[in-house]
Amino acid sequence: MMGKTLICNVASYSNSQWDQYWEGTLKRRNANLGTFTGQNVMLMSAYGLTKNLNVMAGLPYIWNKSDGGHFSRQEGIQDLSLWLKYRPLKAETSIGTFGLLATGGVSIPMNTYIPDMLPYSIGLRSKTASIKGIFHYKIKGIYLTAHGGYIRRSNIQIDRDSYQAGGKVYDTHEVAVPDVVDASARLGYINKYVQVEGFIENMTNQSGDDIRRQDMPFPTNRMNQTSLGGMAKVHLYLKNGTFFSLFGQYGQVTAGRNVGQARMYTVGIQHTFSVTGKKIIM
């Protein structure tokens, strides 16, 4: 949570690569695709309306390519996301500090990118609404954070009159995109100078079909994945009480369905300050 009148601005770069993927439950390679690389630059901001209510926004620029040489690189601004985060409970006890939080948000496509040329598409061009519950526990710098959430996705329109999904042919340009349940758990340590953590994340679609044999992915596919990884952050304090943070994260998809077995890393910088000029205390 950002305290009242605090602003946190983040700029990050992420890189994801894979040369194997799951076609349904079958793990395979595809010489026509080769190694797929997805990259993005993300800009995010969070502002403390009160000590228990934050507003957040994020916007990525994405570019996707592969070395198979059969498709051109796709790139562009993707979706603008807006959230509110609320903390209804924070309890400090003799056995640690407990917190309950909730977030709700929406995302809106900011570009008329192609959603049905996966995996090269920079997104699904679906409007979304999401809600998430978060549990946080901390004692002597050691913390555990867990969350579970649901993402509702709108139907999308594609530039064709019909498509095949789930063994059926649909004579329409409107496509239903599966909703998602996502969850994670993070165990770490934090003080005023450093933060380190390990995490497990899962994304499970609530419906959908599998990639047809020797075909491309499609927005109706059930795209599930579980990832493991870690993150480290260093805080660099300034004399006026504001600070910068440098962070890095690495993750690996360990299990999936209709997704690539990706290796992912992120590096970034974070600037936190108060609009009133007050000194920040971690």
N, C-alpha and C positions, 0 to 999 in steps of 0.2 A: 504494500500500500504506500502511495505517496501521501505524506502529511499535508495538512491544509496549506495552500498556496505554493506547494512544491511542484516543479515541472521536471520530468525526466524525458530527454530526447535520446533516441537510439538510432544509429546507422550501422547496418550489418551487411556482410557479404556471405552468401552460402553457396556451396558446391556439392552436387550429388551425382555420383557415377555408378553405373551398373552395366554388366555385360551378360547377366543371367536374369531371367524373370520367370514368374509362375504363370502358366497358361492354364487357368483353373488351378488344379492342385499339381499339375505337371511342371516341374522345374526344367528349364531349357535355355539354350542359346539360339540366336538367330543371326546368321552371317550377313543377311541383308540389312540388319540393324547395326551390328557391331557393338561398340561401346556407346551407351547413351550418356550424355552429360546435361544436367540441368543446373542453371545458375540463377541467382537472384540478388538484387540489392533491395533491402527493406528499410524503410523509414517509419519509425514509430514514435509516438509521444503519449505520455500519461500526465494528467494534472489532478492535483488534490483539491476537489471542491470543498471537502471537509476531511477530517482525519479518517473518516470511515466511508467516504464516497469518492471514487475516482472516475474520471472520464478518460478513455483511451482511443487512439486512432492509429491505423497502419495502412501503408500503401507500398506494394512491391513492384519492381520492374524485373521481368523474367525473360531469360533467353534459353532455349532448348535446342540441342543438336545431337547428331550422332556421327560416327565416322564411317557408317555404312554407305553413305553417298547417294541414297535413293530419295531423300526428302530434304528440302531446304530448311534452314534454321528458322525457327519461329521465335519472335520476341515482341515485347511491348509491356505497357502498364497493364496490370491485371485488375484486381478488385480492391475497392476502398472498404475497409472494415472499421466499424465504430462500436465501442463497448462501454458499458457502465459496470464498475465493480463496487460491491457493497459489502461491508463487514458488519454483520449484526451482532457478533460476539467476539470479545477478546477477554480472556480470563487469565490473570496471573496468579499462580498457586505455588505452593512449596515444592511441587514436583514438576514445575515448568509452566510455560505459557501456552494456552490453547486458543486457537482462532477458527472461526467459521466464516467463510466468505462465499459470495455468489456473484457471477458475472452474467450479463445478458448483452447480446449484440446482434448486429446485422452486417451483411456485406453486399455490395452493389458493384457489378462489373463497370469498369471505367473505359472499356475499349470494346470494339466489335471484333474481337479475335475469334478464330475458328475453334469451336469446342470439340469437334468430332474428328480430329486428326491426331489422336493419341498414339504414342506418348509425347508427340511434339507440341501439341496444344499447350498454351501457357495456363489454361484453366478450363473449367467446365461452363463458364458464363452463366452460372445459376445464381440467382439471388438467394441468400441464406438468412436464417434467423437461428440463434444459438442460445443455449442456457447451460450454465455449468455451476456445480457445487464444489467447494474447496475446503479441505480440512488441513490445518497447519498446527504443528506441535514443535516447541523449541525448548531446550534446556541446556544452559551453559554453552551456547553457540552451536550445539548439534540440533538439527531440525529434520522433521519428516513432513512432507507435503504430499497430499493425494487429492486427485480430482476425478470427477466423472461428469460427462456432459452429453448433450444431444444437439445435433445440427440438422435443422429442417431445410431441405433444398427445394427450390421451385423447379418446375418444368422448364426446359429450354427449347429453342427452335433452331433447327439445322437447315442448311441450304441444300435440301433434297426432298423429294416428294414421298419417299418411303424408306423404310429400313427394316432390318431383321434383328430380333432380340428374343432370347428365350425360346428359340425354335419357331417363332411366329413372324409373319410379315405384317408390318403396320403401315397402312397407306396414309401417312400423315408426316408433317415436318416437325411435330411436337414430340419431345422425348422426356420421359419421366426419369429423373436422376435419383438414385437411392439416397435416403437419409443416412446419417452416420451417428454412431455412439462412440465417443472417444474417452479414454481414461489414461491416467499416468500416476506414478509414484516416484518421489524424489527424496533421497537421503543425503544430507550434506552437513557442512560446517561453515559458519560465517562469523567473522569479527569485523572490526572497522576497517581492516586493510585487505582481507582476502575472503573469497568464497569458493568452495569446491563442492561438487555433488555428483552422484551417480543417479541414473534414472532408467525407468522402463516405461514405454509408451505403447498404447494399442489403439488402433482405429478399426472399427468393424461396421461395414455397411449393413443396413437392415433389410435389404432386398437386392435383387440384381441377378444377372446371369454370368456365365464364364466366357472368356475370349474363345471364339471358335477356332478350331485347329487351323494353323497357318494363316490366321487373319489378324488384323490390327485390333487393339483395344477399342472399346466404345463406351460412351458415357453411361450406359445401362449396366455395365459390368460391376460385379460385387468386388470392390477393391479393399481388401483387408490387409493389415500389416501390424507386426509387433517389432519394436526397436529397442535396443539397449545402447547406453552411451554415458558420457560424462561431460561436465562443464567446469571451467575454472574462470575466476574473475579477480582482478586486482583493482583496488580503489586508490586513486591518486588525488590527495587533498590539496586544495588551494588555500591561500591565506584568508580569503574572504568567506570561507566556510562552505563554498561550493566544491564539487569534486567531479572528476572524470573517472570512468571505469573502463578498463580494457578486458575483453572476455573472449574465450574460445570454447567451442563445443564440438564433440565428435560423436557420431552415432552410426549404428549398423542395423539394417533390417535383418532380423533373424528368422522370421517366418512370415509368409504372406500368401495372398491369393490374387491373381491378376494384377500384380505389381512387380516392379523390379527389385532385385536384392541389392539395395543401394548402400553405398558408403557415403556418409554425409559429414561435412564439417562447416562450421560457421565461425567467423571472426567479426568483432565489432567494437564500437566505442559508444559509451554512454555518458551523457552530461546531465547532472542533477543540480538544480539551483532553486532558490526561492524568489518569487516575483516581488516579494517585499524586502529582499536583501538580508533576511535573518540567517543566522548561522545554522547549518544543518548538523544534527547530531545523530549518528548511526545508533 
